Amino acid sequence: MVPGEQGQRRDVWAFYSLTAFAAVMYAVPGEWIPALAPLRLAFVTSALAAGLMLVRRLGRAEPIHLDGARGLALIGFSTLALSSVAWSVNPEVTRATGIELLKLTAIYLTFINVITSQRRLAAVCGAIVMASVVTSIGVINWYLVGEALVEGFRARWVGVYADPNHMAMNLVLVVPLAVAFLARKGSSWLWRLACLVAAVLAVVAIVVSHSRGGFIGLSVAMALWAIREKRRIQAVVVGSLFVVGLVVFAPSSFWARNETVAAFHEDASAMGRVYAWQVASRISLDRPLLGVGAGGFRYAWAEYAPPEARRAYVAHNIFLDVIGELGWVGLAFFMVFAGGAAGGALGASRSREVGWMARALAASMAGYLTCDLFSGYILSAHCYVLFGLAAAAHRIARAEEAAEAVGVTGPVRSDGPVTAWEGSGHAA
């Protein structure tokens, strides 16, 4: 085997490993199949993808793409988080949080360097959509049998999906991807049917979670997708069908919980958010630049919370969480990263090759960040995977523009023209 082919094989296997990680992230087999728990499939697949990507790049003396300002901002953000051990209210928790953020940064950079073509982008997004069916079925099944319902009526599942709000937020990002495949011209009827099933199940799981933030995020995501989709009439029809289905089939308890927003002073859950936002404000006034250290928000609660707020909550807003834990310096890093990824997805929406998926990714990001205004999870792998896919779409779109500028036609990769190996059909 010649060195070039060996490098391409490593690249292909890195892509397969990354796709497997995206699927495991939703299917979480280790959480409900005890025999698989020791295998740590999410860690193994992500580490394998990153390792193969590094070996391939170093073996061919190719630079690792750091994704410009947004990638450097993420590196700065995770480095600041680990460095905050020096001033943290709980150094042990901060050290663990910083290490996890470095891992998530590595996952993001792996996506940027491995997802280099429209075909690969669509394959990973398709894997996420199909794997989400496992999550949705798990949530719906627990709801139907009444297992471990939060507050007696809010559905959830296992692992990272044990929090109804977190579960709903992670499924919100799936729905625009599924409907993009559903509306994609040229897709087989079987694949469209599978995506329709995945989208419907995800919406049902969001509904039975009774997550108010999830409902708002889903509405924002679908509205943005319908507005920006080029096939406007078809998009509006698809979006309207989901809205009608939601109105007709949502249980009365779903609407009753959403109506409590108007009387939030009498809602313990809503007041918990109000208290958390007050804590973030007081931390910012006391430690404006660097906060209380990564992961330290709940441990600073007793010092900054009002007397009536006896229970410690998370920040319930990702931006306020960043301000509280890493100050305005951390927020600047995070905003460059998040804004750059969102702007990249919107910019790629005009692409002839990846525009259809970029529009769905932009909608997913809008819905996800809307949910995060009421939740706040800095250590969510779903966030960095979503942002990584959006940034990868932007790179592919820019490569397409550059190729068209010099008269190159046909499919392109963000790291150069399609090679003979990938064009032969052996690569994914």
N, C-alpha and C positions, 0 to 999 in steps of 0.2 A: 504494500500500500504506500503510495507516495505521501509526503508530508501534508500536502494540500488536502487530499481526501481524508486523512486522519483528522485534521482540524475541523473539516466540515462534518464528519461523523460526531465529533464531540459537540459541535454546535447543535446538531439535530437532537442528540440525546439530552442536551441541556434544555432544549425546547420541550421535549417529552416530559422531562422531570418537572419543569415549570407548569406545564399543563396539568400534570398529576397533582401538584401542590394546590393549584386553583380549585380542582375538584375536591380534594381532601378537605380544604378549608370550609366547604359547605357540607359535604357528606359526613365529616367527622366520624369515620368508622371506628376509631379507637375509643370513642365515648360510649358506643352502644354495642360493640362487639368486644367483650373482655379480652379475648385472645390477641387482639390487635393493639391493645393499649400499650404494651411494652415496646412496640416497634416505633412509636413516635413518628408516624408517617408524615405529618406536616413538616416536622423538623428535618427528617431524612430527605424528603423530596426537594425542599427548598435549599438545603445545604448542598445536595448533589447538583442541582441546577447552577448554583453560584460557583461551586468548585469546577465544574466542567466549563463554564463560561470563562473563568480565570485561566484555566489551563490552556484553553483554545487561544485566548488573547495573548497570553505570555508566549505560548509556543510559536505563534506567527508574528511575534513582535508588534502586535497591534495595541494601540492605546485603549484603555477602558473608558468608555464614554461616561462622563459625569453629569451630563444633561444640563450644562450651562448654569445659569443663575439659580434656577429652581432646585437642581440637584445639589449644588454647593450650599444653598440655603438649608436643605434638609440635613446635609452633613454637619453644618454649623449648629442646627437645632439639636440633633442627637448628641453632638459633642458637648454642647452647653448643658444638656440634661445630665450627662455623666459627670461633668465638672461641678455641677451644683451640689455634689456630695460635700463640698467644702463649706457651704453655708446652709445646708438643709436642716429642717427641723427633725428629720428622721433619715440619717445618712444610709442606713441599711436598705430601706425601701427605695431611696433615691438611686443607690448603686444598682439595684435590680432593675429599676425602671429605665435607667440609662443604658444598661446592657441590652434590654429588650428593644429599645429604640434603635440601637446600633444594628441589631439583627433585622429590624424592619427596614432600615435604610439600605442594608445589603440586598434585601428582597426587591426593593424598589429599583435599585441600580441593575439588578439582574434582569428585571423585566425590560428596562430600557435597552440593555445590550443584547437581549435574546429575541425580543419581539420586534423583528425588523422588516416584516412584510405584512400586507393586508391579509394574506392567507393565515399567517400565524396569529395575527390579532383576532381574526374571526374565530379561529379554532379555540383559543383560550376563553374568549367570551362565550362561545358555545358550550365549553366544558363547565363554566360557571352556571350557565342557565340550566343545564341538565342535572348537575349535582345539587342545585337548589331544590329540585323535586324531592330529594331525600329529606332535606330540612323541613320543607313545607308539609310533607306527609307526616313526619314526626310530630310537628306542632299540632296539626289538625287531629291526629290520633289521640294525643294527650288531652286535647280539648274535649273530644267526644267521650272519652272514658273518664274524664274528670280527674286526671292525674296531676298532682302537684301544681294546681292552679294558684296563681298569685292573687291575693285578695278574694279568693273563692271563685273567680270567673275569668281571669286573664291567662291565656295560654302561653306556654313556653316549651322549651325542649332541653337538650343536654348541652354541656360544655359552654361555649361562648353564647349559646342561644338560651341559657337559663334565665336571662333577664329579658322580659317581654319587650322592653323598649329597644334593647340592643338587637334582639332577634328581628324585630320589625324593621329597624334601620338597615340591617344587612340584606333583608329581602327587598326593600324598596329599590336598591340599586339594580336588582335583577330584572325588574319588570320592564324598564325601557329597553334593555338589551334583548329580552325575549320578543317584545313587539317589533323591534327593528328587524329581527330575523323573520318574524311573521309577515311583515310588510315588504320584505326584500324581494324584488322581482327576480325570477329565475330559480328560487328555492324550490326544492321538491315538496310535494304535498305532505309527505310523511314527516319531513323535518319541520314544516310549518305547524303541523298538528302537534308535534312534540313541544314546540315552543309555546303554542297556545295553552297546552295543558300546564306547562311550567309557570306561565304568567298567571293563569287563573288560580292555581294552587298557592302561588306566592301572595296574591291579593287576599285570598281567603285566610291565609295564615296571619297576614297583617291585621285583618279585621278581627279575628278571634284573639289577637294579642291585646286588643282594646287600647292600643297605643295612640294617643292623640298626636304626638309628634310624627309617628309613622304615617298616620292618615294625611297630615298636612304635607309631609315630605313626598308621599306618593302622588298627591294632587299636583304639587309643584312640578315634579318630574314628568308626569304625563302631559301636563299643560305645555311645558317647554318643548318636549319632544314633538307634540302635535303642531306647535307654532313654527318650529324650525325645519320640520321634515319637508322635503321638496314636493313629495306627493301629498299635498296638503289635504285634499278631500279624503283620501284613504286614511290618512293619519287621524283626522278628526273623527271619522267613522269608528275606527278602532278604539280611540280614546273614549268616545261616547258610549260604546258598548261596555267598557269597563266601568264607567260611571253608573250606567243603568244597572248593571249587575250588582254593584256595590249598594246602591239604594234599595234594590229589591231584596237582596239576600242577607244583608247585614242584620245581625240580631238587634233587638231593641236595646239591649244592654250597651251595645257599641255606641248608639246615638245618645243614650242617657249619659254615658261617661263623657262624651265630647261636649255635651251641654253644660257640664259642671265648670267649664272654663269661665263662664260668665260670673260664677259665684266662687272664685278661686280661694277666697278667704276661708271658706268652709271645707275646702278640700285639702286633706293632709298632704297628698302627693304634690299638689300645686304649691302649697306653702313651703314644702321642702325645697322646691326650686327657688322660691323667693329668698329663703334663708341662705341658700347656697350662693346666690348672686350677691347678697349682702356681704357674705364672708369674702368673696372674691374682691369686692370693692374695698373692703377694709384692709385686706392684704396688700392691695395695690397702693393704697395710701401710705401704708407703713413700709412696704418693700417694693417700690415701683419698678426698679430696673431688673432685678433678678429673682424676685419672688421667694417662696419658702422652700424651693427645691423640688425636683421632679418627683411626682408621686406623693408629695407631702401635703396636699390640700386637706384631706380628712384629718391628718394628724395636727394640723394647725387650727382645726375647727374650734376647739375649746377656748383658744385665745382670742379668736376674732368673731365668733358667732354671737348674736343677740341672746339675752338670757332665756327667752321663751323657746329657742331652738335647741332642744336637749339632745336630739339625735344627729349624728354626723352624717352628712350626705356627700356624694361626689359633686363636682361643680355644676353639672347639668347644663353645661354650655362649653363646647370645646375651646372657644376663644377666651372665655373667662377662666377656664381651667388653665390654659397656657399662661395667661396674665398672672394668675395666682401662684402658679408653680415656677414659672421661668421669667416672669416680669415682662416688661415691654420689649426688652431685648429678644427674649424668646418669641414673643408675638411677631416681631418684625421678621425673624427667620421663617416662622410658620406661614405668615401671610405671603411672603415671596414664593415659598414652595407651593402652597395651595392655590394662590392666585395664578402662578405660572402654569400649573397643571390645568386649571379650569380654562384659562385663556388659550392654552394650547389646544384643548379639545374644541373650543369654539372656533379657533382659527382653522383647524383641520376639517371642520364641518363643510367647507367649500370644496374639499378635495374630490376629484372624480373617482379615485380608487377607494379611499377609506372614509369619505364623507358620511356615508350612511351609518357607519358604526361610530364615528366621532360624534355625530349628533345624538346618538343614544347614550354615549359615554358622558357627554355634556349634561344631558338630562339626568342621568344617574348621579352625577356629582352634585347637581343642584338639589335633587331630592335628598341625597345623603347628608349634605351640609345643612340643609334645613332641619333634618332630624337631629343633627348634632348641635343645633341651637338649643335643644331641649334635653340633650343627653350628655355628651361630652366624654369621648373615649380616645385618649391619646394613643393608647396601645392596641388599637384595633387593626389587625392585619388587613381586613377588608378595605380600610381606608387607603392604605399604601398600595395595595394591589390595584384598586380603582384608579388612583392617581397615576400609578405606573403605566397602566393601559392607556390612559388619556395622553400622557407624555409620549408614549410610544407611537400613538396615532399621529401626534403632531410631528414627530421625527419622520415618519413614513410620508406624510403629506409634504413636508419640506423637501424630502428627497425626490418626490414626484415632480414638484415644481422645478427643482434644479435640473432634473433629467429632461423635462419638457423644454427648458430654456436652451439646452444644447442639442435638441432635436432627437433625443432618445425616446422611443415608444415602447409600449409593453410594460409588464410588471417590474417594479423596482423594489430594492431593499434600502432601508435607511442607512445601512453601512456600505452601500455600493450596489452595482447592478446584480441581478440574479445570476448566480454562478451556474456552471454546467451541471454541478452535482444537484443543486436544488431544482433546477429546471428539468432534470431527468425524471422527477417524480418520486425520488427516494426521500426527499426532505418534506417536512410538513409545513 
